[in-house]
Amino acid sequence: MKKNKFYITTAIPYVNADPHVGFAMELVETDVLARYHRQIGDDVRFLTGSDENALKNVRKAEQAGTPIKEFIDDKVQELLKLVQKLNLSNDDFIRTTEERHIRSSQKLWQACVAAGDIYKKKYTGLYCIGCEEFKTPKELIDDKCPEHRRYELEKVEEENYFFKLSNYQEKLGQLLDSGELEILPEKRKNEIREFVRQGLSDFSISRSATRAKGWGIPVPGDDSQVIYVWFDALVNYISALGYDSESELFKKYWQENDQRCHVVGKGITRFHAIYWPAMLLSAGLKPPSKIYVHGYATINGEKISKSVGDNSTNPFTFIEKYGADVLRYFLLREIPSTDDGDFSEEKLVARYNGDLANGLGNLVARVATLLDNNFSEGLEYNKNLIDPATISAIDKMQNSYRTSMENFKLHEALIAIWELISCADKYANDTKPWVLIKEDVEKFKIVMINLVEIIYQTTKALEPFMSETADKISIIFDFKKEEAGLEGRRLKVQKGTVLFPRL
């Protein structure tokens, strides 16, 4: 049976500072979608990477008194460390200083030149170093960029190359209206549609090499200019597939694939839903098919950001203290996928004790202990002994889970899992298997088979979110990941270490 292809990427962060919890959230959101699509049988490729050609990177290196390349290499190592510590399942990591990316960026530039969509002119504008973008007066609030209020806008006058975005207004409108370019949630799609309706202006796509301190990808045929960081950074999604050489990977996962997906924060939706599709159309390539837009992790309502500064939160601290799965769970459960949500250690501890220790961990420990103590020879599974009420509860979870995953409501998928856990707790309390083992062994077996089935289905649903925890539960209950079910198995259940010791 031919597999559906699914290509998914994170945005790539600037490496002007160490990674923070806000980007960790985007990494795990994308990882969950990648793992889910592998689980349902798709041929998945998952990409993340680093954005290294930004002017803000150059300035931070200068402030640190460190050579630019050395500064960036150090920050990239921290990002790679985070990818590893969060247990991501990415297939590739792209750096925008790699030769494959430089060649691809210049190739896309030349394709847009051939299409007649690039021209040069003098320009004066207000530049936000936080966004790495020129701002129009209507975008400002109190003469400040609403995303980066701590930065003073810089008045810049220079001769740059421009991209004819205005040529693609009609086509972009058609992509949005037809659903060929899908944006989740719907409110973000409506914002982009309205932006397009108001009229699209051409945008600057190069910077003077002097202002960039010589750092960046040279404009083909004009060494006095470097390619604007966004025009170069967006190309990473195809440079990592081998666009420069028209590789089989590029053909497979981009040109011949119907699921070309990006996960991005709400502050950069316009770049991904307007600029990027227009660039691709100009070059004769397919635009992305879906953009998942998440909100922000906040502290007291303030966005967690390297640019904001003081309230940045180091994810490594929480991973070391509580474990990667706990941080993953908290970010995905506490913060709605498409909206903002506050991050705090106090809230994390409350979720840990309430959901993980008292909920999932307690259920696993209760059932495993009863089986290990009373059926050391193993529990012979028989699906005919599953109660209709158990089947109904599992079906309800799975239906809600699938719908939530497809609609980028990862927090709701977790809610569905925990509702099933609550059903299992109630079932155990109502049937009292610790009493049945003394009075009616056959009824005890039936109850335990029902509880094991719920734990099995919970474990499968949990795997994209908390793969290490799912592995631990599978070992305790003798689940075989490669198997479609438990029928015909004799499960050798052994109580293990406590999954989540109460804090």
HELIX and SHEET records of a PDB file:
HELIX    1   1 VAL A   21  GLN A   39  1                                  19    
HELIX    2   2 LEU A   55  ALA A   64  1                                  10    
HELIX    3   3 ILE A   68  LYS A   85  1                                  18    
HELIX    4   4 GLU A   99  ALA A  114  1                                  16    
HELIX    5   5 PRO A  137  GLU A  139  5                                   3    
HELIX    6   6 LEU A  165  TYR A  168  5                                   4    
HELIX    7   7 GLN A  169  SER A  178  1                                  10    
HELIX    8   8 GLU A  186  ARG A  197  1                                  12    
HELIX    9   9 VAL A  229  ALA A  233  1                                   5    
HELIX   10  10 ASN A  236  SER A  239  1                                   4    
HELIX   11  11 TYR A  243  SER A  245  5                                   3    
HELIX   12  12 GLU A  248  PHE A  250  1                                   3    
HELIX   13  13 LYS A  251  GLN A  255  3                                   5    
HELIX   14  14 LYS A  266  ILE A  268  5                                   3    
HELIX   15  15 THR A  269  ARG A  270  1                                   2    
HELIX   16  16 PHE A  271  TYR A  275  3                                   5    
HELIX   17  17 TRP A  276  SER A  282  1                                   7    
HELIX   18  18 PRO A  315  TYR A  322  1                                   8    
HELIX   19  19 ALA A  324  GLU A  334  1                                  11    
HELIX   20  20 GLU A  345  ARG A  351  1                                   7    
HELIX   21  21 TYR A  352  GLY A  361  3                                  10    
HELIX   22  22 ASN A  362  ASN A  374  1                                  13    
HELIX   23  23 LYS A  383  LEU A  385  5                                   3    
HELIX   24  24 PRO A  388  GLU A  406  1                                  19    
HELIX   25  25 LEU A  410  THR A  431  1                                  22    
HELIX   26  26 PRO A  433  GLU A  439  1                                   7    
HELIX   27  27 VAL A  441  LEU A  462  1                                  22    
HELIX   28  28 SER A  467  PHE A  477  1                                  11    
SHEET    1   A 6 ASP A  92  ARG A  95  0                                        
SHEET    2   A 6 ASP A  43  SER A  50  1                                        
SHEET    3   A 6 LYS A   5  THR A  10  1                                        
SHEET    4   A 6 ARG A 260  GLY A 265  1                                        
SHEET    5   A 6 LYS A 290  HIS A 294  1                                        
SHEET    6   A 6 GLU A 182  LEU A 184  1                                        
SHEET    1   B 4 GLU A 133  LYS A 135  0                                        
SHEET    2   B 4 ILE A 118  CYS A 128 -1                                        
SHEET    3   B 4 GLU A 154  PHE A 163 -1                                        
SHEET    4   B 4 PHE A 203  SER A 204 -1                                        
SHEET    1   C 3 SER A 206  SER A 208  0                                        
SHEET    2   C 3 ASP A 222  ILE A 227 -1                                        
SHEET    3   C 3 PRO A 218  VAL A 219 -1                                        
SHEET    1   D 3 GLU A 302  LYS A 303  0                                        
SHEET    2   D 3 ALA A 297  ILE A 299 -1                                        
SHEET    3   D 3 GLY A 341  ASP A 342  1                                        
SHEET    1   E 2 LEU A 379  GLU A 380  0                                        
SHEET    2   E 2 ARG A 490  LEU A 491 -1                                        
END                                                                             
